């Protein structure tokens, strides 16, 4: 019964006109940035963050969430048609999707990825409804040591899954932690590393740092090489997959959904890992693994479902524990905090309209995406044809306005440009930005939990090992940290 | 060699954090976490450095920047900094118009009509969206708009 009344609440919130409108704007923008290479959901959400301060928290989160899962939809379009993933979670879709397009089957590939995403999104919403409240209840038992260990686990998982060197990823996490300590220390009131700058007193802004690292740096890398994209000129017809396609895809879609959802909820996990994981599983259990890579529809259906399910599963740790599972969730955490809402176990109880409204919006948003994607595919293809020399000045302009408008402060613009240069160098020397950002956002929470735990235990680090929940998280993190040293446990090359 | 830069950065963090009260294990102060992260960063970059030196096959390194198109990078960065410096004097509309014309023309030259028309349109639309609709207070500049 409880579930039904919650459902009712969810739909009453989403059907308020404002929310429906912002949900639509969110998924529309999301699809757009998913289609456009070079402007991912991370940069876009941070870009639009300042503009959400004027709307209600519920509308704001609904819109930002819409951008996130909308981008997962849009990303597949470019993977299939041009072999360029619109964002990282669609990389694996290129493998079989583009091959299908070359065989003249772009329509069914696009169709199955849209339907797969829709089915996955729908199942994911139902799972969230079922498991979020019990997880939040469980999390009420968490004290500072548990939070510390959980965040520690999140950071280690992210560095473990880093595509490059794990040491470099750990280094970036340290840099992120340090950057997060800039500003006024909450406990003692002392200023740290501000050098008398008023802008830095409140800490380094999330928006300029992210837009620099992910937006500006991307442009800088791209303008160094001439970007000529070949769009596969094919008439896209028969978007609806036929019965044969459905037969092949339905099980991969369902498996992809569950794998994706599970990997999405893990701290440090997310849509990218999910899509790779789902693809690997399909390839392993398929009777003809050699078909993969040459246009197998399963290779499109499964990862596309997985990345959508993951992007929704990622909301569980954010909304129930207050801990972001990935970078996008970290920005949403920032958005919630700016709106004066503290995400955590009490969120569902104190702000039921927010929690259930967001859940409801995902359902409706998925429906909107299905409608947006299938009939409007022609428009997205046209947008894909916008040449990069026209596109990049506009991306830069958005970043500049976004960083300025947060506090009407030119210094933040400078900070963004500087982080753009840092991000450019990081890309060149294979340092990843994601661990840095996650650590940066978690840093204040992390520090608080650490200091409170040590005060509780009179300075003993054993407190993280004597409490059972904390013990499990902590041991898991240590295992991951040292696993590369254990022979026979080699890191997977993908991920 | 990028690890050496990080090593220097780690040193900087440690030295600067030492000036803050470190507190004790029982009651960690504001310098506690920064020092910790600085030390770990330093150790890790040390490892990366030693590994890079220790690897026996000295690969022929490709230049990490594009030898032909690095000018684009400098031009764009200069334009961005100039925009940030002069924005409050020029005002949003004029500053943005100039920036966009430069970016359209200067990097991969578009036709003049595209450059000027596109810049004007983009400046105007962003002005309408951010200033008039979202009520962001964009800088007015000496000309008053």
Interface residues (C-beta under 8 A of the other chain):
Chain A: X50 X51 X54 X165 X167 X168 X170 X171 X174 X175 X177 X178 X181 X185 X187 X188 X190 X192 X193 X216 X219 X220 X223 X224 X225 X226 X389 X390 X392 X393 X394 X396 X397 X398 X400 X401 X404 X405 X408 X410 X413 X414 X417 X420 X421 X424 X425 X428 X429 X431 X443 X446 X447 X450 X451 X454 X455 X458 X459 X460
Chain B: X2 X6 X9 X10 X13 X16 X17 X20 X21 X24 X25 X26 X27 X28 X29 X30 X31 X32 X33 X34 X37 X38 X40 X41 X44 X45 X47 X48 X64 X65 X66 X69 X70 X72 X73 X76 X77 X80 X81 X83 X84 X85 X87 X88 X96 X99 X100 X103 X104 X107 X108 X110 X114 X118 X119 X122 X126 X130 X134 X135 X136 X137 X138 X139
